[in-house]
Amino acid sequence: MNNMNSRFLTLVIRQPEDFEARGELMTALQCLMASHGAEITGMSQEDEMTLCEFLQERLDPFKVEEARREVAALHARTGGEGIQEVPHG
């Protein structure tokens, strides 16, 4: 789904194996984003999009839409502020 009205963009980037290259990639992304007024509002070291797709397949469609409405309401109230890094245990 492509919503050009949304201020948010979620990407899953398969990082290079080389740790130095990973650092350079992150630095380049941060510089590019800063030069265009963008910011990272959340980050995870996992493939959260695939996880969400699997969860959506397992959950009641009403519950999925209810969660989408809650996220939209959160963004409307906060402008995206307060969205945290996703914890993994």
PyMOL commands that set and color helices and strands:
alter all, ss='L'
color gray80, all
select helices_A, chain A and resi 19-35+48-58+61-78
alter helices_A, ss='H'
color red, helices_A
deselect
rebuild
show_as cartoon
